[in-house]
């Protein structure tokens, strides 16, 4: 499956993306703020593509003109989510390599995932979380129409079981339709 926007192509991950994934995921500014450790090798990135990213609904974010993986946007449904949500709901997650920060690419990718989730999958709501120190991720959620719902404590084992506050937001199908119509 391939989803397209004006500037992006969202496609399934390939093992051949391991080098590109490692290039961005080794950066200390990416993983820890999102809740995962920086990648240590191309081999580790390849293993993550084979295991974690091989899940349906996990897309490589690529620029339309070159097809090189520069980030991720994923949509986990129902019980596959990290949150306790219904079968007709989803959870979106995302990140992008540092050289692409500040260009509006992840909000563009998330908006396409919202369209896919609400129009194609007929979901009733989509959730997203970010740690309270991740201002960029919080901005993405706000731009895309998510509304804060609650805060939960999350424990990060790779950071010596450090606890962090996670802000959980949601957008319903009705809110998304209103936001889309107002554009």
N, C-alpha and C positions, 0 to 999 in steps of 0.2 A: 504494500500500500504506500502511496505517495500523496502527501498533501502539499499544496502550493499556495504561496502568498505572492505579493508583488515582488519581494526581494529574496524570498526563501523557498527552499524545498525541504520538507520534512519527510524523511524516509527511514526505513528500517536500518539498523546498524549492520555492518559487515565486518568480518574479521580483519579485512584489509584496512579498516579504519583505526586499527590499534595504534599506529604511529601518530596519527593526528590526535586521537584521544589522549595519548600520553603527553603529547606536546602541551596541551592545555590543562589536563587533570593533574599534572605534577606540580603545578603552581600552588604554593601555600595559601594564596588568596582565594582559591576556588573551593576546594573540598571542605576544609574545617568550618567555614562559615555556613556551608550547606549541610553539614553533619556527616561527612565521610572523610577518611584520610587521603592525603595526596597520593597519587600513584607513584610507585617506585621503579617501574620498568615498563617497557613496551609489552613484555610477556604478561605482566599483571593486567595491563589494559586489555590485552587480547582475552584473558580469562574472564574479565568483567563483562566484555562484550558477549562471550559465549554463555555466561550464566545470568548475570543481573539484567543486561540489556537485551537478552534474547526473548524477553517477555513481550507479548502482543501489546501494542499501545505505547511502547517506548521508541521514540523517534530520534534519529540524528538530525540536528539542525545544521543545514548547509546553505551556503549562499547559492542562489539559483544558477549563477554563471559558472561555478567551479565544482560543485558537488563534494567539497571537502568538509568533513565533520568538524564543526567549530563549537558545538554545544549539544545540549539534550533538552527535549521536552517530552514528558511522559504523562500518560493518563492511565491510572490504575482504577479498575472498576470494583465496586462492592467490597467483598471480603479480601481482595488483593491489596486494598488500600492500607496505609499505616494508621488510618483513623477508623473508628467504629461507625461505618456508614452503611446505608441500605444498598441492595443490589442494583437499584436504579440511580445510583449516585456514583461520582468518580472523584479522584484526587489528582490534581495536576502538580507536577514538579518540573524544575527547569534549572539550567545553568548555562553559561556561555563563557568562552575563553576571554581572558583579560583584554587582548587586543581589540575585541569587539564590544566592550562595555561602552555605554553611553550613546549607542547608535539606534536604540529603539528596536533592536532585532528580537529580543526575548518577548517584549510585550506583543510584537507582531506574531510570533510563534504561538504564544499562549492564546491570543485571540482566535487563531485558526483552530487550536485544540478545543476551545470553547464552542466554536461553530460546529466542529466535527462531533463533539460530545452531545450537544443539544439537538442539532439537526439530524445527523446520521444515526447516532446511537439512542436518541430520544431520552437522554438522562434528565432527571428532575433537578439535580443540583450538582455543582462541582466545588470541591473543597481544595484548599491549599494552605500550607503552613510555612512559616519562616521563623528563625530564631530572632529574638527581640533586638539583637545587635546587627541584623542584616537589613540595613536601610534600603539597599538596592532592590532586594527581593520584595520588601514591603511596598515599595513604589510600583513595581510591576503589578502586584495584586490590585493596588488602588487604580492604576491606569486601566486595568482590564475589568473593573467593576466589582471586585470582591469586597465583601463587607465583613469586618471583624466579628467573630462569634464568641471565642473564649481563649484562655491561655492555659497551657498545660506544661508540666515539667517533663523534659526529655533527658534521658541519660545517654551520654556518648561514651561507649566503652573504649574506643580508640584514643580518647583523650583522658585516660585514667579515670573513667566513670564520672567525668565532669557532668554536672547537671546544668541544663540551659532551659530558659523559658522559651516556649514555642507559641507564637501567635497564630491562631487558626482562623481562617476566613472562609467564606462561602459566597458563591453566586448561584442564584436559582435560575431556572429556565425563564421565568417571568421577568426577572431583573435583566437578564441578558437580552431578551426580546425588546424590552423598553430601551435599553442602552443602544441596541442596534438600530432601532427605529429613529432614535433621537439624532444619531450621527448624521 
